[in-house]
Each structure stands twice: as structure tokens, then as C-alpha cells.
Amino acid sequence: MIRSSQEAGTTPVAALLDAAGRGDQRAWAELVLRYRDLVRAVTRSYRLQDADAGDAEQRTWLRLVEHRRTVRDPERLGGWLATTAARECLRILRERRAGVPMELEAVPDPDGDVEQRVVDAVTVARLWALVATLPPRSRLVMQELFGADARPYAEVAAATGIPIGSLGPTRARVLEQLRTLHDGELVRAG
């Protein structure tokens, strides 16, 4: 049990997690006090709306409550929280796009002009229109790797039935197909 705020600052994180797991509210308060600025900085870096950033912070703390016993290295809790906060932000961004057809989202420069953002959005729409013309397997690879719910190679390999060692070369071939389609479209338009 944490007895004073002076002791709290020197209490090892493992002891705080253990005490918090037993219901010690002061231990939870100390953990939050130590790491809230880190969690907040991560969530703010995703430029979410205030409500969404607040949700990501709350979800991060909830994940700590759920996984407090499985944190491998308690003294590196900051890294665990930063990673968890980033994942929660990405989850919120995916949820926000749920129900919307896959889309490559151009990340516009916030200081950029409106014209450039429109050009970026049009380019993204054109690229996905070209992806839709690819053969089914190629289209699936693009959706899995670059769609709204882009996934790691291992998951993409499982979803597409392509061995993980062949996924990189397959990706390169699909991107080359897409590049050829794009260049052909530019020639026809020009």
C-alpha cells in the first residue's frame, strides 16, 4: 500500500500494478499521475477530435486494468501504454470509417491549401477506381495491405492464401500492375 505522496514517486511500477490489482485506489492514482501526460501526448498526436482523443485515453487505461497482470516488464510500462494508446487511436479511426467503402486516405498537410487537399482526394479516388479493375487476387492484396483496415503481413498472408514469403513479391507485382494501369490512364487522358 502506498503511504505518502513522497513514497509514491519512488514506488516501483511493478509494486504499483500489484497494489492497483488488489484495489488500492492510491496506486491507480499514482499510475495515472505518472503516465497520463504520455498517454495524452500519444492520443493528441493522432489529431483526433477532442471526444475521440478522450475515448482513446480512457480505452488505454481500461486496457491497463484488463492486462495489468500480463505486462511483461512493468518498468517499461510507459512504452506499453504508448503502444496501447496508439492502437486505440487507430481503432477509433477504423471505427469512424466503418461502413465506408475502402479508401486510401491521403494525409493532407494541415498547413497546405485547400486546392492540394482536393487534388489529393481525387488522386486517392482514382487509385481505388484502378484497384477495382485489377484481377480479384490482386485487388484483395491491395485491400488487405492498403485499405481502411490494413493488416500486418502475417494476417494478409492468411487472408489471401499467399505464403508470407511470397507476399512481398506479390505486392510488388500488384503495384506494378497498378502503375501500368495508372500510366495507361494518363496517356489516354493526355
Salt bridges, closest charged atoms under 4 A:
ASP18 OD2 - ARG22 NH1 2.29
GLU30 OE2 - ARG34 NE 2.78
ASP50 OD1 - ARG44 NH1 3.92
ASP52 OD2 - ARG96 NH2 2.83
GLU57 OE1 - ARG40 NH2 3.49
GLU57 OE2 - ARG44 NH2 3.65
GLU66 OE1 - ARG63 NH1 3.07
GLU66 OE1 - HIS67 NE2 3.98
ASP73 OD2 - ARG76 NE 3.58
GLU88 OE1 - ARG59 NH1 3.89
GLU88 OE2 - ARG63 NE 2.95
GLU88 OE2 - ARG91 NH1 2.61
GLU95 OE1 - ARG59 NH2 2.92
GLU105 OE1 - ARG97 NH1 3.26
GLU144 OE1 - ARG151 NH2 2.64
ASP149 OD1 - ARG94 NE 3.82
GLU155 OE1 - ARG151 NE 3.84
GLU176 OE1 - ARG179 NH1 2.79
ASP183 OD1 - HIS182 ND1 3.81
